Amino acid sequence: MTKDMHNLLESRTGQDFDARVSLCKLSLAQVKALPNLSGSPGIGTPILTQAEHLMCEMITYAREVEMHNCSSEFTLLNELDRSLF
């Protein structure tokens, strides 16, 4: 990435922007957009498979946030838990 592009992106996102946190929020929003998971017929259905994939992605991003920033995304993870059931 060129210095000019870096400066442009930084000016639009701010100094404290963390893509990992944004990816956690995006994954959570995608889980919330799924149809009601508690009414799904069972394991292996496309909706539950998609929910599992998104959940794994979010947990991976949350782990990366914790390793990089030494802080946990408990609020987002708790919201994920509430969204699944």
PDB file with one MODEL, atoms N, CA, C and O in Angstrom:
MODEL        1
ATOM      1  N   MET A   1       0.861  -1.168   0.000  1.00  0.00           N
ATOM      2  CA  MET A   1       0.000   0.000   0.000  1.00  0.00           C
ATOM      3  C   MET A   1       0.910   1.235   0.000  1.00  0.00           C
ATOM      4  O   MET A   1       1.905   1.297   0.722  1.00  0.00           O
ATOM      5  N   THR A   2       0.548   2.189  -0.810  1.00  0.00           N
ATOM      6  CA  THR A   2       1.347   3.406  -0.879  1.00  0.00           C
ATOM      7  C   THR A   2       1.072   4.286   0.339  1.00  0.00           C
ATOM      8  O   THR A   2       0.042   4.152   1.000  1.00  0.00           O
ATOM      9  N   LYS A   3       1.988   5.163   0.614  1.00  0.00           N
ATOM     10  CA  LYS A   3       1.834   6.076   1.756  1.00  0.00           C
ATOM     11  C   LYS A   3       0.606   6.964   1.571  1.00  0.00           C
ATOM     12  O   LYS A   3      -0.115   7.239   2.530  1.00  0.00           O
ATOM     13  N   ASP A   4       0.368   7.413   0.330  1.00  0.00           N
ATOM     14  CA  ASP A   4      -0.808   8.254   0.065  1.00  0.00           C
ATOM     15  C   ASP A   4      -2.102   7.503   0.381  1.00  0.00           C
ATOM     16  O   ASP A   4      -3.015   8.054   0.995  1.00  0.00           O
ATOM     17  N   MET A   5      -2.170   6.233  -0.048  1.00  0.00           N
ATOM     18  CA  MET A   5      -3.368   5.429   0.221  1.00  0.00           C
ATOM     19  C   MET A   5      -3.522   5.201   1.720  1.00  0.00           C
ATOM     20  O   MET A   5      -4.629   5.273   2.253  1.00  0.00           O
ATOM     21  N   HIS A   6      -2.425   4.929   2.388  1.00  0.00           N
ATOM     22  CA  HIS A   6      -2.463   4.733   3.838  1.00  0.00           C
ATOM     23  C   HIS A   6      -2.996   5.980   4.538  1.00  0.00           C
ATOM     24  O   HIS A   6      -3.851   5.888   5.419  1.00  0.00           O
ATOM     25  N   ASN A   7      -2.493   7.134   4.143  1.00  0.00           N
ATOM     26  CA  ASN A   7      -2.945   8.401   4.737  1.00  0.00           C
ATOM     27  C   ASN A   7      -4.424   8.650   4.466  1.00  0.00           C
ATOM     28  O   ASN A   7      -5.148   9.119   5.344  1.00  0.00           O
ATOM     29  N   LEU A   8      -4.873   8.337   3.253  1.00  0.00           N
ATOM     30  CA  LEU A   8      -6.285   8.512   2.904  1.00  0.00           C
ATOM     31  C   LEU A   8      -7.171   7.625   3.781  1.00  0.00           C
ATOM     32  O   LEU A   8      -8.153   8.097   4.354  1.00  0.00           O
ATOM     33  N   LEU A   9      -6.826   6.357   3.883  1.00  0.00           N
ATOM     34  CA  LEU A   9      -7.616   5.431   4.703  1.00  0.00           C
ATOM     35  C   LEU A   9      -7.607   5.841   6.175  1.00  0.00           C
ATOM     36  O   LEU A   9      -8.635   5.791   6.849  1.00  0.00           O
ATOM     37  N   GLU A  10      -6.454   6.239   6.655  1.00  0.00           N
ATOM     38  CA  GLU A  10      -6.353   6.661   8.050  1.00  0.00           C
ATOM     39  C   GLU A  10      -7.186   7.905   8.325  1.00  0.00           C
ATOM     40  O   GLU A  10      -7.777   8.030   9.398  1.00  0.00           O
ATOM     41  N   SER A  11      -7.240   8.821   7.374  1.00  0.00           N
ATOM     42  CA  SER A  11      -8.023  10.043   7.570  1.00  0.00           C
ATOM     43  C   SER A  11      -9.525   9.751   7.603  1.00  0.00           C
ATOM     44  O   SER A  11     -10.286  10.483   8.236  1.00  0.00           O
ATOM     45  N   ARG A  12      -9.949   8.688   6.926  1.00  0.00           N
ATOM     46  CA  ARG A  12     -11.374   8.346   6.888  1.00  0.00           C
ATOM     47  C   ARG A  12     -11.802   7.455   8.047  1.00  0.00           C
ATOM     48  O   ARG A  12     -12.980   7.419   8.401  1.00  0.00           O
ATOM     49  N   THR A  13     -10.863   6.746   8.630  1.00  0.00           N
ATOM     50  CA  THR A  13     -11.220   5.811   9.704  1.00  0.00           C
ATOM     51  C   THR A  13     -10.847   6.309  11.082  1.00  0.00           C
ATOM     52  O   THR A  13     -11.507   5.952  12.057  1.00  0.00           O
ATOM     53  N   GLY A  14      -9.828   7.111  11.193  1.00  0.00           N
ATOM     54  CA  GLY A  14      -9.381   7.597  12.489  1.00  0.00           C
ATOM     55  C   GLY A  14      -8.240   6.749  13.033  1.00  0.00           C
ATOM     56  O   GLY A  14      -7.982   5.642  12.561  1.00  0.00           O
ATOM     57  N   GLN A  15      -7.578   7.286  14.017  1.00  0.00           N
ATOM     58  CA  GLN A  15      -6.397   6.634  14.592  1.00  0.00           C
ATOM     59  C   GLN A  15      -6.740   5.345  15.338  1.00  0.00           C
ATOM     60  O   GLN A  15      -5.944   4.406  15.336  1.00  0.00           O
ATOM     61  N   ASP A  16      -7.903   5.285  15.974  1.00  0.00           N
ATOM     62  CA  ASP A  16      -8.230   4.130  16.822  1.00  0.00           C
ATOM     63  C   ASP A  16      -9.014   3.040  16.080  1.00  0.00           C
ATOM     64  O   ASP A  16      -9.526   2.118  16.715  1.00  0.00           O
ATOM     65  N   PHE A  17      -9.113   3.128  14.764  1.00  0.00           N
ATOM     66  CA  PHE A  17      -9.839   2.124  13.990  1.00  0.00           C
ATOM     67  C   PHE A  17      -9.124   0.781  14.057  1.00  0.00           C
ATOM     68  O   PHE A  17      -7.905   0.712  13.901  1.00  0.00           O
ATOM     69  N   ASP A  18      -9.884  -0.286  14.290  1.00  0.00           N
ATOM     70  CA  ASP A  18      -9.332  -1.641  14.287  1.00  0.00           C
ATOM     71  C   ASP A  18     -10.228  -2.503  13.406  1.00  0.00           C
ATOM     72  O   ASP A  18     -11.394  -2.738  13.726  1.00  0.00           O
ATOM     73  N   ALA A  19      -9.675  -2.966  12.304  1.00  0.00           N
ATOM     74  CA  ALA A  19     -10.448  -3.765  11.350  1.00  0.00           C
ATOM     75  C   ALA A  19     -10.972  -5.038  12.002  1.00  0.00           C
ATOM     76  O   ALA A  19     -12.057  -5.503  11.652  1.00  0.00           O
ATOM     77  N   ARG A  20     -10.228  -5.608  12.938  1.00  0.00           N
ATOM     78  CA  ARG A  20     -10.663  -6.848  13.604  1.00  0.00           C
ATOM     79  C   ARG A  20     -11.965  -6.631  14.386  1.00  0.00           C
ATOM     80  O   ARG A  20     -12.856  -7.480  14.365  1.00  0.00           O
ATOM     81  N   VAL A  21     -12.067  -5.507  15.065  1.00  0.00           N
ATOM     82  CA  VAL A  21     -13.296  -5.195  15.811  1.00  0.00           C
ATOM     83  C   VAL A  21     -14.447  -4.982  14.827  1.00  0.00           C
ATOM     84  O   VAL A  21     -15.566  -5.439  15.063  1.00  0.00           O
ATOM     85  N   SER A  22     -14.170  -4.293  13.736  1.00  0.00           N
ATOM     86  CA  SER A  22     -15.211  -4.089  12.718  1.00  0.00           C
ATOM     87  C   SER A  22     -15.672  -5.409  12.124  1.00  0.00           C
ATOM     88  O   SER A  22     -16.860  -5.581  11.849  1.00  0.00           O
ATOM     89  N   LEU A  23     -14.750  -6.346  11.920  1.00  0.00           N
ATOM     90  CA  LEU A  23     -15.130  -7.661  11.404  1.00  0.00           C
ATOM     91  C   LEU A  23     -15.965  -8.433  12.415  1.00  0.00           C
ATOM     92  O   LEU A  23     -16.866  -9.177  12.027  1.00  0.00           O
ATOM     93  N   CYS A  24     -15.682  -8.271  13.709  1.00  0.00           N
ATOM     94  CA  CYS A  24     -16.534  -8.878  14.747  1.00  0.00           C
ATOM     95  C   CYS A  24     -17.954  -8.331  14.649  1.00  0.00           C
ATOM     96  O   CYS A  24     -18.924  -9.089  14.669  1.00  0.00           O
ATOM     97  N   LYS A  25     -18.065  -7.019  14.543  1.00  0.00           N
ATOM     98  CA  LYS A  25     -19.383  -6.382  14.450  1.00  0.00           C
ATOM     99  C   LYS A  25     -20.120  -6.803  13.185  1.00  0.00           C
ATOM    100  O   LYS A  25     -21.332  -7.018  13.210  1.00  0.00           O
ATOM    101  N   LEU A  26     -19.395  -6.919  12.089  1.00  0.00           N
ATOM    102  CA  LEU A  26     -20.000  -7.346  10.825  1.00  0.00           C
ATOM    103  C   LEU A  26     -20.526  -8.777  10.935  1.00  0.00           C
ATOM    104  O   LEU A  26     -21.638  -9.068  10.496  1.00  0.00           O
ATOM    105  N   SER A  27     -19.731  -9.661  11.517  1.00  0.00           N
ATOM    106  CA  SER A  27     -20.169 -11.053  11.691  1.00  0.00           C
ATOM    107  C   SER A  27     -21.407 -11.120  12.573  1.00  0.00           C
ATOM    108  O   SER A  27     -22.332 -11.879  12.285  1.00  0.00           O
ATOM    109  N   LEU A  28     -21.432 -10.333  13.644  1.00  0.00           N
ATOM    110  CA  LEU A  28     -22.598 -10.298  14.523  1.00  0.00           C
ATOM    111  C   LEU A  28     -23.833  -9.811  13.769  1.00  0.00           C
ATOM    112  O   LEU A  28     -24.916 -10.373  13.930  1.00  0.00           O
ATOM    113  N   ALA A  29     -23.683  -8.785  12.958  1.00  0.00           N
ATOM    114  CA  ALA A  29     -24.811  -8.267  12.177  1.00  0.00           C
ATOM    115  C   ALA A  29     -25.330  -9.321  11.204  1.00  0.00           C
ATOM    116  O   ALA A  29     -26.537  -9.422  10.981  1.00  0.00           O
ATOM    117  N   GLN A  30     -24.424 -10.104  10.625  1.00  0.00           N
ATOM    118  CA  GLN A  30     -24.849 -11.156   9.707  1.00  0.00           C
ATOM    119  C   GLN A  30     -25.608 -12.258  10.445  1.00  0.00           C
ATOM    120  O   GLN A  30     -26.592 -12.784   9.924  1.00  0.00           O
ATOM    121  N   VAL A  31     -25.165 -12.608  11.645  1.00  0.00           N
ATOM    122  CA  VAL A  31     -25.889 -13.611  12.441  1.00  0.00           C
ATOM    123  C   VAL A  31     -27.288 -13.100  12.755  1.00  0.00           C
ATOM    124  O   VAL A  31     -28.263 -13.843  12.645  1.00  0.00           O
ATOM    125  N   LYS A  32     -27.386 -11.836  13.146  1.00  0.00           N
ATOM    126  CA  LYS A  32     -28.689 -11.264  13.493  1.00  0.00           C
ATOM    127  C   LYS A  32     -29.627 -11.187  12.295  1.00  0.00           C
ATOM    128  O   LYS A  32     -30.847 -11.189  12.459  1.00  0.00           O
ATOM    129  N   ALA A  33     -29.064 -11.118  11.092  1.00  0.00           N
ATOM    130  CA  ALA A  33     -29.885 -11.031   9.886  1.00  0.00           C
ATOM    131  C   ALA A  33     -30.444 -12.384   9.461  1.00  0.00           C
ATOM    132  O   ALA A  33     -31.338 -12.447   8.617  1.00  0.00           O
ATOM    133  N   LEU A  34     -29.926 -13.464  10.037  1.00  0.00           N
ATOM    134  CA  LEU A  34     -30.440 -14.794   9.693  1.00  0.00           C
ATOM    135  C   LEU A  34     -31.854 -14.969  10.231  1.00  0.00           C
ATOM    136  O   LEU A  34     -32.221 -14.332  11.219  1.00  0.00           O
ATOM    137  N   PRO A  35     -32.654 -15.825   9.595  1.00  0.00           N
ATOM    138  CA  PRO A  35     -33.986 -16.121  10.136  1.00  0.00           C
ATOM    139  C   PRO A  35     -33.868 -16.713  11.537  1.00  0.00           C
ATOM    140  O   PRO A  35     -32.784 -17.120  11.953  1.00  0.00           O
ATOM    141  N   ASN A  36     -34.966 -16.759  12.252  1.00  0.00           N
ATOM    142  CA  ASN A  36     -34.998 -17.254  13.630  1.00  0.00           C
ATOM    143  C   ASN A  36     -34.309 -18.618  13.742  1.00  0.00           C
ATOM    144  O   ASN A  36     -34.774 -19.609  13.177  1.00  0.00           O
ATOM    145  N   LEU A  37     -33.204 -18.652  14.473  1.00  0.00           N
ATOM    146  CA  LEU A  37     -32.429 -19.883  14.591  1.00  0.00           C
ATOM    147  C   LEU A  37     -33.088 -20.902  15.504  1.00  0.00           C
ATOM    148  O   LEU A  37     -32.927 -22.106  15.303  1.00  0.00           O
ATOM    149  N   SER A  38     -33.826 -20.442  16.500  1.00  0.00           N
ATOM    150  CA  SER A  38     -34.446 -21.386  17.433  1.00  0.00           C
ATOM    151  C   SER A  38     -35.541 -22.206  16.764  1.00  0.00           C
ATOM    152  O   SER A  38     -35.907 -23.269  17.264  1.00  0.00           O
ATOM    153  N   GLY A  39     -36.069 -21.727  15.640  1.00  0.00           N
ATOM    154  CA  GLY A  39     -37.108 -22.457  14.938  1.00  0.00           C
ATOM    155  C   GLY A  39     -36.580 -23.361  13.839  1.00  0.00           C
ATOM    156  O   GLY A  39     -37.358 -23.997  13.128  1.00  0.00           O
ATOM    157  N   SER A  40     -35.249 -23.425  13.692  1.00  0.00           N
ATOM    158  CA  SER A  40     -34.661 -24.271  12.646  1.00  0.00           C
ATOM    159  C   SER A  40     -34.883 -25.735  12.964  1.00  0.00           C
ATOM    160  O   SER A  40     -34.824 -26.127  14.129  1.00  0.00           O
ATOM    161  N   PRO A  41     -35.139 -26.562  11.939  1.00  0.00           N
ATOM    162  CA  PRO A  41     -35.496 -27.961  12.163  1.00  0.00           C
ATOM    163  C   PRO A  41     -34.402 -28.812  12.782  1.00  0.00           C
ATOM    164  O   PRO A  41     -34.731 -29.741  13.520  1.00  0.00           O
ATOM    165  N   GLY A  42     -33.139 -28.564  12.536  1.00  0.00           N
ATOM    166  CA  GLY A  42     -32.115 -29.396  13.137  1.00  0.00           C
ATOM    167  C   GLY A  42     -30.737 -29.140  12.588  1.00  0.00           C
ATOM    168  O   GLY A  42     -30.535 -28.307  11.704  1.00  0.00           O
ATOM    169  N   ILE A  43     -29.786 -29.883  13.139  1.00  0.00           N
ATOM    170  CA  ILE A  43     -28.388 -29.748  12.748  1.00  0.00           C
ATOM    171  C   ILE A  43     -28.238 -30.103  11.273  1.00  0.00           C
ATOM    172  O   ILE A  43     -28.888 -31.022  10.776  1.00  0.00           O
ATOM    173  N   GLY A  44     -27.384 -29.374  10.588  1.00  0.00           N
ATOM    174  CA  GLY A  44     -27.110 -29.651   9.195  1.00  0.00           C
ATOM    175  C   GLY A  44     -27.952 -28.842   8.220  1.00  0.00           C
ATOM    176  O   GLY A  44     -27.729 -28.902   7.011  1.00  0.00           O
ATOM    177  N   THR A  45     -28.915 -28.088   8.730  1.00  0.00           N
ATOM    178  CA  THR A  45     -29.709 -27.259   7.829  1.00  0.00           C
ATOM    179  C   THR A  45     -28.839 -26.095   7.350  1.00  0.00           C
ATOM    180  O   THR A  45     -27.917 -25.681   8.053  1.00  0.00           O
ATOM    181  N   PRO A  46     -29.127 -25.570   6.169  1.00  0.00           N
ATOM    182  CA  PRO A  46     -28.301 -24.482   5.640  1.00  0.00           C
ATOM    183  C   PRO A  46     -28.207 -23.273   6.574  1.00  0.00           C
ATOM    184  O   PRO A  46     -27.141 -22.667   6.687  1.00  0.00           O
ATOM    185  N   ILE A  47     -29.291 -22.918   7.236  1.00  0.00           N
ATOM    186  CA  ILE A  47     -29.272 -21.754   8.126  1.00  0.00           C
ATOM    187  C   ILE A  47     -28.344 -22.001   9.310  1.00  0.00           C
ATOM    188  O   ILE A  47     -27.549 -21.132   9.668  1.00  0.00           O
ATOM    189  N   LEU A  48     -28.443 -23.181   9.917  1.00  0.00           N
ATOM    190  CA  LEU A  48     -27.574 -23.476  11.056  1.00  0.00           C
ATOM    191  C   LEU A  48     -26.119 -23.607  10.629  1.00  0.00           C
ATOM    192  O   LEU A  48     -25.217 -23.227  11.376  1.00  0.00           O
ATOM    193  N   THR A  49     -25.885 -24.137   9.443  1.00  0.00           N
ATOM    194  CA  THR A  49     -24.523 -24.237   8.928  1.00  0.00           C
ATOM    195  C   THR A  49     -23.933 -22.847   8.727  1.00  0.00           C
ATOM    196  O   THR A  49     -22.776 -22.601   9.067  1.00  0.00           O
ATOM    197  N   GLN A  50     -24.729 -21.948   8.178  1.00  0.00           N
ATOM    198  CA  GLN A  50     -24.282 -20.574   7.975  1.00  0.00           C
ATOM    199  C   GLN A  50     -24.047 -19.886   9.317  1.00  0.00           C
ATOM    200  O   GLN A  50     -23.060 -19.167   9.476  1.00  0.00           O
ATOM    201  N   ALA A  51     -24.932 -20.096  10.275  1.00  0.00           N
ATOM    202  CA  ALA A  51     -24.776 -19.498  11.599  1.00  0.00           C
ATOM    203  C   ALA A  51     -23.494 -20.003  12.265  1.00  0.00           C
ATOM    204  O   ALA A  51     -22.771 -19.229  12.892  1.00  0.00           O
ATOM    205  N   GLU A  52     -23.221 -21.282  12.129  1.00  0.00           N
ATOM    206  CA  GLU A  52     -22.004 -21.852  12.713  1.00  0.00           C
ATOM    207  C   GLU A  52     -20.759 -21.236  12.085  1.00  0.00           C
ATOM    208  O   GLU A  52     -19.796 -20.915  12.781  1.00  0.00           O
ATOM    209  N   HIS A  53     -20.787 -21.075  10.774  1.00  0.00           N
ATOM    210  CA  HIS A  53     -19.651 -20.466  10.069  1.00  0.00           C
ATOM    211  C   HIS A  53     -19.421 -19.030  10.551  1.00  0.00           C
ATOM    212  O   HIS A  53     -18.287 -18.639  10.829  1.00  0.00           O
ATOM    213  N   LEU A  54     -20.490 -18.254  10.646  1.00  0.00           N
ATOM    214  CA  LEU A  54     -20.375 -16.863  11.091  1.00  0.00           C
ATOM    215  C   LEU A  54     -19.902 -16.784  12.535  1.00  0.00           C
ATOM    216  O   LEU A  54     -19.104 -15.915  12.886  1.00  0.00           O
ATOM    217  N   MET A  55     -20.397 -17.691  13.371  1.00  0.00           N
ATOM    218  CA  MET A  55     -19.993 -17.716  14.773  1.00  0.00           C
ATOM    219  C   MET A  55     -18.490 -18.006  14.876  1.00  0.00           C
ATOM    220  O   MET A  55     -17.784 -17.353  15.645  1.00  0.00           O
ATOM    221  N   CYS A  56     -18.010 -18.968  14.118  1.00  0.00           N
ATOM    222  CA  CYS A  56     -16.579 -19.303  14.131  1.00  0.00           C
ATOM    223  C   CYS A  56     -15.739 -18.129  13.642  1.00  0.00           C
ATOM    224  O   CYS A  56     -14.675 -17.850  14.195  1.00  0.00           O
ATOM    225  N   GLU A  57     -16.215 -17.446  12.611  1.00  0.00           N
ATOM    226  CA  GLU A  57     -15.504 -16.260  12.123  1.00  0.00           C
ATOM    227  C   GLU A  57     -15.412 -15.200  13.210  1.00  0.00           C
ATOM    228  O   GLU A  57     -14.346 -14.632  13.446  1.00  0.00           O
ATOM    229  N   MET A  58     -16.536 -14.936  13.871  1.00  0.00           N
ATOM    230  CA  MET A  58     -16.547 -13.893  14.889  1.00  0.00           C
ATOM    231  C   MET A  58     -15.629 -14.249  16.049  1.00  0.00           C
ATOM    232  O   MET A  58     -14.911 -13.386  16.555  1.00  0.00           O
ATOM    233  N   ILE A  59     -15.643 -15.484  16.470  1.00  0.00           N
ATOM    234  CA  ILE A  59     -14.784 -15.908  17.574  1.00  0.00           C
ATOM    235  C   ILE A  59     -13.311 -15.778  17.171  1.00  0.00           C
ATOM    236  O   ILE A  59     -12.473 -15.392  17.986  1.00  0.00           O
ATOM    237  N   THR A  60     -13.001 -16.100  15.918  1.00  0.00           N
ATOM    238  CA  THR A  60     -11.633 -15.948  15.434  1.00  0.00           C
ATOM    239  C   THR A  60     -11.201 -14.485  15.460  1.00  0.00           C
ATOM    240  O   THR A  60     -10.105 -14.165  15.920  1.00  0.00           O
ATOM    241  N   TYR A  61     -12.067 -13.598  14.964  1.00  0.00           N
ATOM    242  CA  TYR A  61     -11.745 -12.169  14.983  1.00  0.00           C
ATOM    243  C   TYR A  61     -11.615 -11.659  16.413  1.00  0.00           C
ATOM    244  O   TYR A  61     -10.719 -10.868  16.706  1.00  0.00           O
ATOM    245  N   ALA A  62     -12.499 -12.101  17.308  1.00  0.00           N
ATOM    246  CA  ALA A  62     -12.429 -11.670  18.703  1.00  0.00           C
ATOM    247  C   ALA A  62     -11.122 -12.132  19.345  1.00  0.00           C
ATOM    248  O   ALA A  62     -10.527 -11.408  20.142  1.00  0.00           O
ATOM    249  N   ARG A  63     -10.687 -13.318  19.000  1.00  0.00           N
ATOM    250  CA  ARG A  63      -9.410 -13.828  19.521  1.00  0.00           C
ATOM    251  C   ARG A  63      -8.253 -12.974  19.007  1.00  0.00           C
ATOM    252  O   ARG A  63      -7.325 -12.664  19.754  1.00  0.00           O
ATOM    253  N   GLU A  64      -8.310 -12.596  17.734  1.00  0.00           N
ATOM    254  CA  GLU A  64      -7.257 -11.748  17.175  1.00  0.00           C
ATOM    255  C   GLU A  64      -7.233 -10.377  17.841  1.00  0.00           C
ATOM    256  O   GLU A  64      -6.161  -9.820  18.077  1.00  0.00           O
ATOM    257  N   VAL A  65      -8.419  -9.825  18.149  1.00  0.00           N
ATOM    258  CA  VAL A  65      -8.490  -8.554  18.872  1.00  0.00           C
ATOM    259  C   VAL A  65      -7.811  -8.710  20.229  1.00  0.00           C
ATOM    260  O   VAL A  65      -7.006  -7.871  20.632  1.00  0.00           O
ATOM    261  N   GLU A  66      -8.143  -9.787  20.922  1.00  0.00           N
ATOM    262  CA  GLU A  66      -7.578 -10.004  22.255  1.00  0.00           C
ATOM    263  C   GLU A  66      -6.054 -10.145  22.197  1.00  0.00           C
ATOM    264  O   GLU A  66      -5.341  -9.596  23.036  1.00  0.00           O
ATOM    265  N   MET A  67      -5.567 -10.877  21.212  1.00  0.00           N
ATOM    266  CA  MET A  67      -4.116 -11.063  21.093  1.00  0.00           C
ATOM    267  C   MET A  67      -3.400  -9.767  20.699  1.00  0.00           C
ATOM    268  O   MET A  67      -2.304  -9.489  21.186  1.00  0.00           O
ATOM    269  N   HIS A  68      -4.016  -8.983  19.825  1.00  0.00           N
ATOM    270  CA  HIS A  68      -3.371  -7.768  19.316  1.00  0.00           C
ATOM    271  C   HIS A  68      -3.520  -6.589  20.274  1.00  0.00           C
ATOM    272  O   HIS A  68      -2.567  -5.839  20.485  1.00  0.00           O
ATOM    273  N   ASN A  69      -4.703  -6.423  20.852  1.00  0.00           N
ATOM    274  CA  ASN A  69      -4.998  -5.242  21.679  1.00  0.00           C
ATOM    275  C   ASN A  69      -4.956  -5.515  23.179  1.00  0.00           C
ATOM    276  O   ASN A  69      -5.056  -4.590  23.985  1.00  0.00           O
ATOM    277  N   CYS A  70      -4.809  -6.765  23.544  1.00  0.00           N
ATOM    278  CA  CYS A  70      -4.851  -7.158  24.965  1.00  0.00           C
ATOM    279  C   CYS A  70      -6.150  -6.710  25.627  1.00  0.00           C
ATOM    280  O   CYS A  70      -6.159  -6.316  26.793  1.00  0.00           O
ATOM    281  N   SER A  71      -7.241  -6.774  24.876  1.00  0.00           N
ATOM    282  CA  SER A  71      -8.569  -6.473  25.403  1.00  0.00           C
ATOM    283  C   SER A  71      -9.558  -7.442  24.771  1.00  0.00           C
ATOM    284  O   SER A  71      -9.358  -7.908  23.649  1.00  0.00           O
ATOM    285  N   SER A  72     -10.614  -7.736  25.497  1.00  0.00           N
ATOM    286  CA  SER A  72     -11.604  -8.699  25.019  1.00  0.00           C
ATOM    287  C   SER A  72     -12.868  -8.003  24.568  1.00  0.00           C
ATOM    288  O   SER A  72     -13.225  -6.941  25.076  1.00  0.00           O
ATOM    289  N   GLU A  73     -13.533  -8.608  23.617  1.00  0.00           N
ATOM    290  CA  GLU A  73     -14.801  -8.092  23.091  1.00  0.00           C
ATOM    291  C   GLU A  73     -15.970  -8.825  23.758  1.00  0.00           C
ATOM    292  O   GLU A  73     -16.813  -9.413  23.080  1.00  0.00           O
ATOM    293  N   PHE A  74     -16.008  -8.781  25.095  1.00  0.00           N
ATOM    294  CA  PHE A  74     -17.051  -9.492  25.840  1.00  0.00           C
ATOM    295  C   PHE A  74     -18.451  -9.045  25.450  1.00  0.00           C
ATOM    296  O   PHE A  74     -19.358  -9.868  25.325  1.00  0.00           O
ATOM    297  N   THR A  75     -18.625  -7.761  25.259  1.00  0.00           N
ATOM    298  CA  THR A  75     -19.953  -7.230  24.929  1.00  0.00           C
ATOM    299  C   THR A  75     -20.459  -7.830  23.627  1.00  0.00           C
ATOM    300  O   THR A  75     -21.606  -8.269  23.549  1.00  0.00           O
ATOM    301  N   LEU A  76     -19.611  -7.852  22.607  1.00  0.00           N
ATOM    302  CA  LEU A  76     -20.023  -8.413  21.317  1.00  0.00           C
ATOM    303  C   LEU A  76     -20.237  -9.919  21.408  1.00  0.00           C
ATOM    304  O   LEU A  76     -21.177 -10.448  20.814  1.00  0.00           O
ATOM    305  N   LEU A  77     -19.375 -10.612  22.145  1.00  0.00           N
ATOM    306  CA  LEU A  77     -19.533 -12.065  22.278  1.00  0.00           C
ATOM    307  C   LEU A  77     -20.803 -12.417  23.057  1.00  0.00           C
ATOM    308  O   LEU A  77     -21.482 -13.388  22.726  1.00  0.00           O
ATOM    309  N   ASN A  78     -21.123 -11.642  24.077  1.00  0.00           N
ATOM    310  CA  ASN A  78     -22.369 -11.869  24.815  1.00  0.00           C
ATOM    311  C   ASN A  78     -23.584 -11.599  23.930  1.00  0.00           C
ATOM    312  O   ASN A  78     -24.590 -12.304  24.012  1.00  0.00           O
ATOM    313  N   GLU A  79     -23.484 -10.591  23.098  1.00  0.00           N
ATOM    314  CA  GLU A  79     -24.579 -10.295  22.170  1.00  0.00           C
ATOM    315  C   GLU A  79     -24.733 -11.415  21.141  1.00  0.00           C
ATOM    316  O   GLU A  79     -25.852 -11.750  20.753  1.00  0.00           O
ATOM    317  N   LEU A  80     -23.624 -11.990  20.703  1.00  0.00           N
ATOM    318  CA  LEU A  80     -23.674 -13.141  19.806  1.00  0.00           C
ATOM    319  C   LEU A  80     -24.412 -14.290  20.478  1.00  0.00           C
ATOM    320  O   LEU A  80     -25.275 -14.921  19.869  1.00  0.00           O
ATOM    321  N   ASP A  81     -24.074 -14.557  21.722  1.00  0.00           N
ATOM    322  CA  ASP A  81     -24.735 -15.634  22.468  1.00  0.00           C
ATOM    323  C   ASP A  81     -26.242 -15.409  22.547  1.00  0.00           C
ATOM    324  O   ASP A  81     -27.020 -16.340  22.337  1.00  0.00           O
ATOM    325  N   ARG A  82     -26.654 -14.194  22.845  1.00  0.00           N
ATOM    326  CA  ARG A  82     -28.095 -13.881  22.924  1.00  0.00           C
ATOM    327  C   ARG A  82     -28.770 -14.003  21.549  1.00  0.00           C
ATOM    328  O   ARG A  82     -29.944 -14.364  21.460  1.00  0.00           O
ATOM    329  N   SER A  83     -28.032 -13.704  20.497  1.00  0.00           N
ATOM    330  CA  SER A  83     -28.609 -13.753  19.152  1.00  0.00           C
ATOM    331  C   SER A  83     -28.827 -15.150  18.633  1.00  0.00           C
ATOM    332  O   SER A  83     -29.672 -15.375  17.766  1.00  0.00           O
ATOM    333  N   LEU A  84     -28.062 -16.098  19.165  1.00  0.00           N
ATOM    334  CA  LEU A  84     -28.151 -17.469  18.659  1.00  0.00           C
ATOM    335  C   LEU A  84     -29.338 -18.238  19.204  1.00  0.00           C
ATOM    336  O   LEU A  84     -29.803 -19.190  18.578  1.00  0.00           O
ATOM    337  N   PHE A  85     -29.833 -17.832  20.368  1.00  0.00           N
ATOM    338  CA  PHE A  85     -30.920 -18.615  20.989  1.00  0.00           C
ATOM    339  C   PHE A  85     -32.083 -17.764  21.384  1.00  0.00           C
ATOM    340  O   PHE A  85     -33.069 -18.274  21.915  1.00  0.00           O
TER     341      PHE A  85
ENDMDL
END
